[in-house]
Amino acid sequence: VASVEGTFACIWEKNTIRFYYWTPEEDVRQEGGPLSENPQPDQWGDANLKNTVRLLETDTECDSEAHQEWQCHNCAGSTSCT
């Protein structure tokens, strides 16, 4: 993202969070757009999708190839993950 101006949206689902961005010139109020009366995320397309985060279940087995070390840190019984 080249500028902090524009429209940002995120879709939080059970296992993922998707982050979207539109430049100030884009018509975000058009039918199905993020600021329309009836937003349709399925119509937004990959051009506006900037990042997807996959959420892990707390009991997910650690995979050193798929996960970062901090994702595999066991926080059970802790008040923080430091």
ZAMAR-759600 format. One record per residue (C-alpha): residue in three letters; x, y, z. Coordinates in steps of 0.2 Angstrom, whole numbers, padded with zeros to 4 digits, always signed. Each point is the difference from the previous one (the first is absolute). Example, Ala and Ser with C-alpha at 12.3 -4.5 7.8 and 13.67 -1.06 7.14 Angstrom:
% residues 2
ALA+0062-0022+0039/SER+0006+0017-0003/
//
This chain:
% residues 82
VAL+0000+0000+0000/ALA+0008+0016-0006/SER-0011+0012+0010/VAL-0009+0000+0017/GLU-0015+0009-0009/GLY-0013-0011-0007/THR-0013-0013+0006/PHE+0005-0015+0010/ALA-0011-0015+0004/CYS+0003-0016+0009/ILE-0010-0016+0000/TRP+0001-0011+0016/GLU-0005-0018-0003/LYS+0002-0015+0011/ASN+0017-0005-0006/THR+0006+0016-0010/ILE+0001+0018+0000/ARG+0001+0009-0018/PHE+0006+0018-0001/TYR-0006+0011-0015/TYR+0006+0017-0006/TRP-0008+0012-0013/THR+0009+0016-0006/PRO-0010+0017+0002/GLU-0004+0000-0018/GLU-0009-0017+0000/ASP-0019+0000+0002/VAL-0003-0009+0016/ARG-0018+0005+0001/GLN-0005-0009-0016/GLU-0012-0015+0001/GLY+0009-0014+0010/GLY+0015+0011+0005/PRO+0006+0001+0018/LEU-0010+0017+0004/SER-0015-0005-0010/GLU-0017-0004+0008/ASN+0003-0018-0003/PRO+0019-0005+0000/GLN+0004-0016-0010/PRO+0018-0005+0005/ASP-0001-0014-0013/GLN+0000+0013-0014/TRP+0015+0010+0007/GLY+0013-0010-0009/ASP+0018-0003+0003/ALA+0006+0017-0006/ASN-0006+0008+0016/LEU+0005-0015+0011/LYS+0016+0005+0009/ASN+0002-0014+0013/THR-0008-0016+0007/VAL+0004-0006+0017/ARG-0004-0018+0004/LEU-0005-0002+0019/LEU+0006-0016+0009/GLU-0009-0010+0012/THR+0008+0000+0017/ASP+0003-0019-0001/THR+0007+0000-0018/GLU+0015-0010-0001/CYS+0016+0010-0004/ASP+0007-0002-0018/SER+0017+0008-0001/GLU-0002+0002-0019/ALA-0017+0009+0001/HIS+0001+0009+0016/GLN+0012+0013+0008/GLU+0008-0004+0017/TRP-0011+0013+0009/GLN-0015-0009-0007/CYS+0005-0016+0008/HIS+0004+0008+0017/ASN-0011-0009+0013/CYS-0009+0012+0011/ALA-0010-0012+0010/GLY-0001+0006+0018/SER+0008+0017-0004/THR-0007+0017+0001/SER+0011+0005-0015/CYS+0010-0007-0015/THR+0017+0008+0003/
//
